[in-house]
Amino acid sequence: MARPTWDSDMRSAALATLDSKQWVKGAQGSAFGTEFAEHCGALTAMPCQNGSSALWAALRIAEIGPGDEVIVPSFTFISSTTCVLLVGATPVFVDIEPDYYCLDVEQVRQAITPKTKAVIGVHLFGQVYGSELVELCRKENLILIEDAAQAHGAAQTYADGSTHTAGAMGDIGCFSFFPSKNMAVGGEGGMLTTTQTQFQDRIIGITNHGRSPDLEAIQLGSNLRMSEVSAAIGRAQLRHLDRWVARRRQHAERYSEALVNQPLINAPRVRPGSQHAWHQYCVQTENPTQLIAHLDERGIDARRYYTVPCHRQQVYNTHHQFNTELHITERAAASLVAIPVMHELTADEQQQIIEALLDYR
Ligand SMILES: Cc1ncc(COP(=O)(O)O)c(C=O)c1O
């Protein structure tokens, strides 16, 4: 399901950084932040430890805490929602769109209360949310935190013709560089981005104990810094990101063309105007267990994701929505299967997967 790239440039970048003995707080981290911000069109970006600490930091920067509500999806990786608990606020779970698996904007609208401070929009599987969510948050004066952990290189063209890249589609963006992601850093890693001048200094400071440039702690932060070696590897990987995402798009197109001839497996849909980053290519089928067993017999790896929606997991057993049914979420949890779409997938491997999919009865 994942095959991270490790080439001689990345190896040289890592070794040169080790040789320099500047292992923390150096030029690699700051260059990685600058280059990442340029790539996604954000005002500023700051490398950090991982996607989960980026989410925690985003909520802290937005000054969200006890008494506040944050609207989140339930069909996502657990840390998109537990970050809200970690700052003492309350996640409010809403359902997702049936076709794209991002937050259902109408349900977000209905979930807003005087306590709502922010929305965490997840670009699930590499499909970004639409401009309607951005407009709603702006109109309601809510902070939009982008969980872009799965969406490096994704973009959306809005109705006015402007195109926005993941990381610059909200107020604060959070990325993960976990090895299976569209790009990685040779270990754990994350990135914070912002489009807002008011958060610019804070996303830099929060990763370094909340200190200002003259080393006074002016906000609550921690040591969330990325190591210099990881940043150097990340810079080398970033140079390939567009090409890798283009490969994922080619794979996705090929799968979707083939699946037209398979009535038991539905190809994923793409939001109009969207440039999907295809972190995962998830097909929809009546019997996911049977499809996975069929692929497994042919030596093909396939996975189900988020089969227990977040709000139904034990960590939420005292949450008022623990027993709430979110219909589209439940349906997605029961019917999706991810098949390999990584950029390193070869044409032969993909052909075998397509043949296996078409053989499924
Ligand atoms: C949607 C989403 N959010 C957040 C995270 C957390 O990222 P990390 O594993 O780097 O902490 C992930 C990682 O899998 C993710 O997929």
The ligand as a MOL file (V3000), in Angstrom:
LIG
                    3D

  0  0  0     0  0            999 V3000
M  V30 BEGIN CTAB
M  V30 COUNTS 16 16 0 0 0
M  V30 BEGIN ATOM
M  V30 1 C -6.2750 12.6190 8.1650 0
M  V30 2 C -5.1040 12.5090 9.0980 0
M  V30 3 N -4.9720 13.4070 10.0780 0
M  V30 4 C -3.9420 13.3690 10.9310 0
M  V30 5 C -2.9770 12.3910 10.8490 0
M  V30 6 C -1.8820 12.3570 11.8720 0
M  V30 7 O -0.6220 12.4230 11.3240 0
M  V30 8 P 0.6400 11.7460 12.0910 0
M  V30 9 O 0.5060 10.2730 11.9440 0
M  V30 10 O 1.8110 12.2950 11.3620 0
M  V30 11 O 0.5850 12.1740 13.4920 0
M  V30 12 C -3.0620 11.4430 9.8460 0
M  V30 13 C -2.0280 10.3900 9.7250 0
M  V30 14 O -2.2320 9.2750 9.4160 0
M  V30 15 C -4.1570 11.4820 8.9440 0
M  V30 16 O -4.2960 10.5870 7.9660 0
M  V30 END ATOM
M  V30 BEGIN BOND
M  V30 1 1 1 2
M  V30 2 1 2 3
M  V30 3 2 2 15
M  V30 4 2 3 4
M  V30 5 1 4 5
M  V30 6 1 5 6
M  V30 7 2 5 12
M  V30 8 1 6 7
M  V30 9 1 7 8
M  V30 10 2 8 9
M  V30 11 1 8 10
M  V30 12 1 8 11
M  V30 13 1 12 13
M  V30 14 1 12 15
M  V30 15 2 13 14
M  V30 16 1 15 16
M  V30 END BOND
M  V30 END CTAB
M  END
